[in-house]
């Protein structure tokens, strides 16, 4: 496991992942409602794989719920707070395609239960 320092938003995302609760946060200047599914590191940089339940990306909203997955560098996430919104996901979730090299914590898939 890596010993790279964890960015400020890490603890909020970790708690939300464990409790399966959404996080309202700003990423690249856009407010988004994220449901974190996996935490870890990519080339030593902290990352999260999240299902983006609400908000827009630089490309606008994704029309297909199966395309709302976002792999984000956590040090670019600001103002992260856990909300009481409903938890959301899609049936195509897999931690194996997260862009994360060193997986720290994830939600197990149906196949791995």
Secondary structure in CASP SS format (residue, H / E / C, confidence):
PFRMAT SS
TARGET T0000
AUTHOR 0000-0000-0000
METHOD secondary structure of the structure
MODEL  1
X C 1.00
X C 1.00
X C 1.00
X C 1.00
X C 1.00
X C 1.00
X C 1.00
X C 1.00
X C 1.00
X H 1.00
X H 1.00
X H 1.00
X H 1.00
X H 1.00
X H 1.00
X H 1.00
X H 1.00
X H 1.00
X H 1.00
X C 1.00
X C 1.00
X C 1.00
X E 1.00
X E 1.00
X E 1.00
X E 1.00
X E 1.00
X C 1.00
X C 1.00
X E 1.00
X E 1.00
X E 1.00
X E 1.00
X E 1.00
X E 1.00
X E 1.00
X E 1.00
X E 1.00
X E 1.00
X E 1.00
X E 1.00
X E 1.00
X C 1.00
X C 1.00
X E 1.00
X E 1.00
X E 1.00
X E 1.00
X E 1.00
X E 1.00
X E 1.00
X E 1.00
X E 1.00
X E 1.00
X E 1.00
X C 1.00
X E 1.00
X C 1.00
X C 1.00
X E 1.00
X C 1.00
X C 1.00
X C 1.00
X C 1.00
X H 1.00
X H 1.00
X H 1.00
X C 1.00
X E 1.00
X E 1.00
X E 1.00
X E 1.00
X E 1.00
X H 1.00
X H 1.00
X H 1.00
X E 1.00
X E 1.00
X E 1.00
X E 1.00
X E 1.00
X E 1.00
X C 1.00
X C 1.00
X C 1.00
X C 1.00
X C 1.00
X C 1.00
X C 1.00
X C 1.00
X C 1.00
X C 1.00
X C 1.00
X C 1.00
X H 1.00
X H 1.00
X H 1.00
X C 1.00
X C 1.00
X C 1.00
X C 1.00
X E 1.00
X E 1.00
X E 1.00
X E 1.00
X E 1.00
X C 1.00
X C 1.00
X C 1.00
X H 1.00
X H 1.00
X H 1.00
X C 1.00
END
